[in-house]
Amino acid sequence: MAASPTPLESVQACWARISQGSPIYKLVLSDVIIVSAEKGSMVASLKVTENHINSKKGLHGSVSATIVDWAGGMAIAAYSGLEKTGVSTDIHVSYVSSAKVGDTLTIEAKASRVGTNMGFTTVTIYKGEGENKSVVIHGTHSKYILRDREASKSS
């Protein structure tokens, strides 16, 4: 009997699969680094580039929402071991501050609850690393979890 994948292996496998089929993820998250994953949580980092900013030279709101969407899914993968994390039913993003080109974002995602059909996550995006980081975005994200039978119908 094969050993179950670790949370980190689940997140890496999920990211490898979805990154290939998503033009928006390729544009926004091509340089994301998955730092760690434990059951139900994931940490990643991303350097802000020109692709991530708005006309005022700050982190674009749609990029922040995309990161919340992605990171919430990765937290579900870390919790459940599933490579399929579902479809969004709700995303809420609170914009606390901003980041500029060259800043490093630390992305922390946690699955608060993962049930048979729904997953609920919180995502915090920080500017900086370690002790010297400050909150840029706080988000919550809910997903309807597609199981293998449903996923094959939607393909």
C-alpha positions, -999 to 999 in steps of 0.1 A, spaced: 0 0 0 15 34 -11 20 60 16 -3 90 15 13 122 1 25 147 26 7 181 26 37 196 8 36 169 -19 -2 174 -23 2 212 -27 31 208 -52 11 182 -72 -20 204 -72 0 235 -83 18 215 -110 -16 204 -125 -35 237 -123 -6 260 -134 -5 243 -168 -41 251 -176 -46 286 -163 -34 316 -183 -41 340 -154 -21 318 -129 8 317 -155 7 355 -158 4 363 -120 19 334 -102 46 320 -125 73 330 -100 56 319 -68 76 298 -45 59 273 -22 79 276 10 61 250 32 29 232 38 14 214 68 -20 198 71 -45 226 62 -19 254 58 5 266 32 31 294 30 45 308 -3 64 338 -14 62 360 -45 83 390 -56 61 418 -69 68 425 -106 54 449 -132 27 422 -139 13 427 -104 9 465 -102 -19 490 -110 -15 525 -126 -6 540 -93 24 515 -90 8 495 -61 -3 459 -59 -34 455 -81 -66 445 -64 -73 418 -90 -38 403 -84 -46 402 -47 -79 384 -53 -62 360 -76 -36 352 -49 -64 347 -23 -82 323 -48 -50 303 -55 -37 302 -19 -71 291 -6 -71 262 -30 -36 252 -20 -47 252 17 -75 229 8 -50 206 -10 -28 207 21 -58 197 42 -74 170 20 -46 156 -1 -68 162 -31 -53 176 -63 -88 190 -72 -97 219 -49 -130 229 -64 -146 261 -76 -150 294 -58 -183 302 -42 -172 333 -23 -141 355 -21 -137 384 3 -106 406 2 -98 434 26 -71 457 13 -50 469 43 -20 484 27 0 480 -6 32 467 -21 54 479 -49 77 464 -75 106 446 -58 87 439 -26 85 402 -15 51 390 -5 47 362 21 14 344 15 -1 324 44 -32 303 38 -51 282 63 -81 259 57 -105 266 86 -128 237 76 -129 212 48 -160 191 45 -174 167 20 -186 195 -3 -173 228 9 -139 242 20 -134 275 40 -101 292 40 -84 324 53 -54 340 34 -31 367 46 -7 384 23 22 402 40 49 425 26 83 413 38 95 382 55 100 369 90 97 394 118 97 424 94 64 418 77 33 438 76 -3 429 64 -12 439 29 -43 418 23 -65 397 44 -90 374 26 -115 346 31 -123 321 4 -150 294 2 -149 267 -24 -173 240 -36 -151 209 -37 -154 189 -69 -149 152 -64 -137 129 -92 -172 121 -104 -182 157 -107 -148 169 -121 -151 145 -150 -186 158 -158 -174 194 -159 -144 187 -182 
